[in-house]
């Protein structure tokens, strides 16, 4: 099957359209008098949506002077064709979508545009006087801040275990008109002291947000928390679809495009939590139907590989090359960092958010905790191998490799190094080949 046939019948089109319509979302927010909060992590979104504000993962915007118009226009054309003719008609070999808008090329270009955009933001950072910002992920975000600081009304920064990230947030705070800082206590377990401290931090965040965007509607916090909890459940359900090994909804090449979009959409919920929930639900139903109706992919000879970690940056060529070898690449940092855990909707919402933030920090505050999370997913989804992604400048996570190798006895693991997109590609391919050879022995 082509990419078109694999992806057209899912919520993929709707999510793509929303992901690439960032500029429209910003114009709409400004027109309504809403404030825009730059955010690097999917934390406290429930509270931001409960006032006259929206969160925005700035790298979702195209670099100044660039546009996603071609992708958006062609996706809109395909969506219109689907509405008029029916998704099933388009996905059953008639080739209408491919003839009308060359959809396979559009889908391929989507990720190319995203990662090309990322490279440009990193270049902007590296050309600034803050070149010492260490890892790809922080360079990416700081480059987007430098390029679009006037777009946002404030940036949401966090105090975390990672000293490099903390330094980056400190630099960012001097580059934006307003910075809202939330310090998350570093602890192995939740204690009364850590909870009190986190409570004070969330309360300060509440005051700063209300000063900027007006009063918080506490009923809206409950409603948005419920919606986002449902989204978290859908993400976990999405991962669980790929738990089996013999028959999956689609081949690796199509999977990587779908998986990337689903992961990219979570940071700011593409400014539409209910829309995201609706289309994730539709997507999951379609994926299950493909398997149940025998329209999926015979994957008994395929390989499933887990990439650890991914948030600090990775090269999309890794997924492309692995797909050519009939291998699926998964990366699920939202799961590992406990960002998919539900938030209680009863009682004091500040306390509930504080407990959630402590849980997130606790998940990676100590190497052993993070490795335990990795091992759980490796066992749950039955991975055949692991790629440890040694990210340049990431001292916090790189130290976990020793603990991972110590605990991972029966599953092959290789290490790749990553500093920027397009670098060390030959090493990357060689390591993937070596891992696949070990698995297939």
ZAMARGU-4260 file (C-alpha; in steps of 0.2 Angstrom, whole numbers, plus 5000, padded with zeros to 4 digits):
<rodrens>
0) 5000/5000/5000 | 5005/5018/4997 | 5006/5031/5011 | 4990/5038/5005 | 4981/5022/5007
5) 4989/5019/5024 | 4985/5036/5031 | 4970/5044/5023 | 4957/5034/5032 | 4964/5039/5049
10) 4963/5056/5059 | 4980/5059/5051 | 4973/5072/5039 | 4964/5082/5052 | 4979/5082/5064
15) 4991/5087/5050 | 4980/5101/5045 | 4979/5108/5063 | 4998/5105/5066 | 5002/5115/5051
20) 4990/5129/5054 | 5000/5138/5068 | 4999/5155/5060 | 4980/5154/5059 | 4979/5149/5077
25) 4990/5163/5082 | 4979/5176/5072 | 4963/5169/5080 | 4970/5170/5097 | 4976/5188/5095
30) 4959/5193/5087 | 4950/5186/5103 | 4962/5195/5114 | 4970/5179/5121 | 4988/5179/5127
35) 5000/5166/5120 | 5012/5157/5132 | 5027/5149/5125 | 5030/5132/5132 | 5043/5118/5130
40) 5033/5104/5139 | 5015/5098/5140 | 5014/5104/5158 | 5001/5116/5166 | 4991/5116/5149
45) 4975/5113/5159 | 4977/5129/5168 | 4982/5140/5153 | 4967/5134/5143 | 4956/5139/5158
50) 4960/5158/5156 | 4961/5169/5141 | 4977/5161/5135 | 4984/5147/5124 | 5000/5137/5126
55) 5012/5137/5110 | 5027/5126/5106 | 5036/5139/5096 | 5046/5128/5085 | 5029/5123/5077
60) 5029/5140/5069 | 5039/5141/5052 | 5055/5151/5053 | 5052/5169/5049 | 5050/5172/5030
65) 5045/5154/5027 | 5028/5146/5025 | 5019/5130/5026 | 5007/5135/5013 | 5010/5122/5001
70) 5008/5108/5013 | 4992/5116/5021 | 4985/5119/5004 | 4988/5102/4997 | 4981/5094/5014
75) 4966/5105/5013 | 4963/5099/4995 | 4964/5081/5000 | 4953/5084/5015 | 4940/5092/5004
80) 4941/5077/4992 | 4938/5066/5007 | 4923/5075/5012 | 4916/5075/4995 | 4920/5057/4990
85) 4922/5048/5006 | 4938/5042/5014 | 4934/5024/5010 | 4933/5028/4991 | 4949/5037/4992
90) 4958/5023/5001 | 4953/5009/4991 | 4964/5010/4976 | 4955/5022/4965 | 4970/5034/4966
95) 4960/5050/4966 | 4969/5058/4980 | 4986/5054/4973 | 4981/5061/4956 | 4973/5076/4963
100) 4986/5082/4975 | 5000/5069/4975 | 4997/5065/4993 | 5011/5053/4995 | 5023/5067/4991
105) 5014/5079/5003 | 5015/5066/5017 | 5034/5064/5014 | 5037/5083/5013 | 5028/5086/5030
110) 5042/5078/5040 | 5055/5085/5029 | 5048/5103/5032 | 5047/5100/5051 | 5065/5094/5053
115) 5071/5107/5040 | 5063/5120/5051 | 5071/5113/5066 | 5088/5114/5058 | 5085/5133/5054
120) 5081/5137/5072 | 5097/5128/5078 | 5107/5138/5066 | 5099/5154/5073 | 5104/5149/5090
125) 5122/5145/5085 | 5124/5161/5076 | 5118/5171/5092 | 5130/5175/5106 | 5122/5161/5116
130) 5130/5147/5106 | 5136/5138/5122 | 5118/5131/5124 | 5122/5113/5124 | 5110/5101/5117
135) 5099/5101/5101 | 5083/5102/5110 | 5087/5118/5120 | 5096/5126/5104 | 5080/5122/5094
140) 5069/5131/5107 | 5080/5146/5110 | 5082/5148/5091 | 5063/5149/5090 | 5062/5161/5104
145) 5075/5173/5096 | 5065/5172/5079 | 5048/5174/5087 | 5049/5182/5104 | 5036/5195/5098
150) 5023/5182/5095 | 5022/5176/5113 | 5016/5186/5128 | 5026/5176/5140 | 5037/5160/5141
155) 5034/5146/5154 | 5051/5140/5161 | 5054/5126/5173 | 5068/5122/5186 | 5072/5104/5183
160) 5086/5091/5186 | 5095/5096/5170 | 5107/5110/5173 | 5109/5113/5155 | 5090/5115/5153
165) 5090/5127/5168 | 5103/5138/5161 | 5094/5138/5144 | 5078/5144/5153 | 5088/5157/5162
170) 5095/5164/5145 | 5077/5163/5138 | 5070/5173/5152 | 5081/5188/5146 | 5075/5186/5128
175) 5056/5188/5131 | 5045/5202/5137 | 5039/5191/5152 | 5045/5174/5159 | 5034/5164/5171
180) 5046/5152/5181 | 5040/5136/5190 | 5053/5127/5200 | 5049/5109/5202 | 5058/5101/5217
185) 5070/5087/5214 | 5065/5072/5224 | 5065/5053/5224 | 5048/5052/5233 | 5035/5065/5236
190) 5036/5072/5254 | 5026/5085/5263 | 5040/5097/5261 | 5042/5094/5242 | 5023/5095/5240
195) 5022/5112/5250 | 5036/5119/5239 | 5028/5113/5223 | 5011/5120/5229 | 5019/5137/5232
200) 5027/5137/5215 | 5010/5132/5206 | 5001/5146/5216 | 5014/5159/5210 | 5011/5153/5192
205) 4993/5155/5195 | 4995/5173/5201 | 5007/5177/5186 | 4995/5169/5173 | 4980/5179/5180
210) 4990/5195/5180 | 4994/5192/5161 | 4978/5184/5155 | 4964/5188/5167 | 4955/5177/5180
215) 4956/5158/5179 | 4939/5149/5178 | 4941/5134/5190 | 4926/5125/5182 | 4936/5126/5165
220) 4951/5119/5174 | 4941/5103/5179 | 4934/5102/5161 | 4951/5104/5153 | 4959/5092/5165
225) 4946/5079/5160 | 4948/5082/5142 | 4967/5081/5143 | 4966/5065/5154 | 4956/5057/5140
230) 4969/5062/5128 | 4983/5054/5139 | 4972/5038/5139 | 4971/5039/5120 | 4990/5041/5119
235) 4993/5025/5129 | 4979/5016/5119 | 4988/5021/5103 | 5005/5014/5110 | 4996/4998/5115
240) 4989/4994/5098 | 5007/4991/5093 | 5010/4979/5108 | 5007/4963/5097 | 5021/4958/5084
245) 5013/4947/5071 | 5001/4959/5063 | 5001/4978/5064 | 4990/4992/5056 | 5003/4998/5044
250) 5021/4995/5038 | 5036/5004/5046 | 5037/5018/5033 | 5019/5024/5035 | 5020/5021/5054
255) 5035/5033/5056 | 5025/5048/5048 | 5009/5044/5059 | 5019/5041/5075 | 5029/5058/5073
260) 5014/5068/5070 | 5005/5060/5086 | 5020/5064/5097 | 5023/5081/5090 | 5005/5086/5093
265) 5006/5083/5112 | 5016/5098/5118 | 5003/5111/5116 | 4989/5100/5110 | 4989/5109/5094
270) 4979/5123/5102 | 4963/5112/5102 | 4962/5099/5115 | 4944/5093/5111 | 4949/5093/5092
275) 4964/5082/5097 | 4954/5071/5107 | 4941/5068/5094 | 4954/5064/5080 | 4965/5053/5091
280) 4949/5043/5095 | 4945/5042/5077 | 4963/5037/5072 | 4964/5023/5085 | 4947/5016/5080
285) 4953/5016/5062 | 4969/5008/5066 | 4960/4994/5076 | 4948/4992/5061 | 4963/4989/5050
290) 4969/4975/5061 | 4952/4967/5064 | 4947/4968/5046 | 4964/4961/5039 | 4969/4977/5031
295) 4985/4979/5041 | 5003/4973/5039 | 5010/4956/5041 | 5024/4960/5053 | 5029/4944/5060
300) 5046/4946/5052 | 5047/4965/5056 | 5058/4972/5070 | 5052/4984/5084 | 5066/4996/5091
305) 5065/5008/5105 | 5075/5024/5104 | 5080/5031/5121 | 5079/5046/5124 | 5072/5057/5110
310) 5067/5074/5117 | 5084/5081/5116 | 5085/5078/5098 | 5086/5063/5085 | 5089/5062/5066
315) 5073/5057/5056 | 5085/5048/5044 | 5086/5035/5058 | 5068/5031/5056 | 5069/5032/5037
320) 5083/5020/5036 | 5076/5008/5049 | 5059/5007/5039 | 5069/5002/5023 | 5075/4987/5034
325) 5057/4983/5039 | 5060/4990/5057 | 5048/5001/5067 | 5056/5015/5078 | 5047/5020/5093
330) 5051/5035/5105 | 5040/5038/5119 | 5047/5051/5131 | 5030/5057/5136 | 5027/5040/5143
335) 5044/5039/5152 | 5042/5056/5160 | 5025/5051/5167 | 5017/5065/5157 | 5003/5054/5152
340) 4998/5051/5170 | 4981/5058/5174 | 4978/5073/5185 | 4965/5072/5199 | 4950/5082/5195
345) 4943/5082/5213 | 4949/5094/5227 | 4962/5107/5227 | 4967/5109/5208 | 4984/5118/5214
350) 4988/5103/5225 | 4983/5091/5210 | 4995/5100/5198 | 5009/5101/5211 | 5008/5082/5213
355) 5008/5079/5195 | 5024/5090/5193 | 5033/5081/5206 | 5028/5065/5198 | 5036/5071/5181
360) 5052/5077/5190 | 5053/5061/5200 | 5053/5050/5184 | 5069/5057/5178 | 5077/5065/5193
365) 5087/5049/5196 | 5094/5038/5183 | 5088/5022/5191 | 5070/5029/5190 | 5071/5033/5172
370) 5079/5016/5167 | 5065/5007/5177 | 5052/5017/5166 | 5061/5011/5150 | 5062/4993/5156
375) 5043/4993/5159 | 5040/4999/5141 | 5052/4987/5133 | 5043/4973/5142 | 5026/4979/5139
380) 5028/4982/5120 | 5040/4968/5117 | 5054/4977/5109 | 5067/4967/5099 | 5081/4980/5102
385) 5086/4997/5109 | 5095/5012/5102 | 5103/5023/5115 | 5103/5040/5109 | 5119/5049/5116
390) 5114/5067/5114 | 5129/5079/5114 | 5128/5091/5129 | 5115/5080/5138 | 5124/5075/5154
395) 5108/5072/5164 | 5102/5058/5153 | 5118/5051/5145 | 5123/5045/5162 | 5108/5032/5162
400) 5116/5022/5148 | 5127/5012/5161 | 5112/5008/5172 | 5102/5003/5156 | 5115/4991/5150
405) 5117/4983/5167 | 5098/4979/5168 | 5095/4975/5149 | 5102/4957/5148 | 5093/4949/5134
410) 5089/4963/5122 | 5103/4970/5110 | 5107/4988/5112 | 5118/5000/5102 | 5123/5018/5105
415) 5122/5032/5092 | 5128/5050/5095 | 5118/5065/5090 | 5122/5083/5089 | 5112/5090/5074
420) 5101/5084/5060 | 5111/5078/5045 | 5127/5074/5055 | 5135/5057/5058 | 5123/5048/5046
425) 5135/5035/5040 | 5138/5030/5059 | 5119/5030/5061 | 5116/5018/5047 | 5130/5007/5052
430) 5124/5005/5070 | 5106/5001/5064 | 5113/4988/5053 | 5123/4981/5067 | 5108/4981/5078
435) 5097/4973/5066 | 5110/4959/5062 | 5111/4955/5081 | 5092/4954/5082 | 5090/4943/5067
440) 5103/4931/5072
</rodrens>
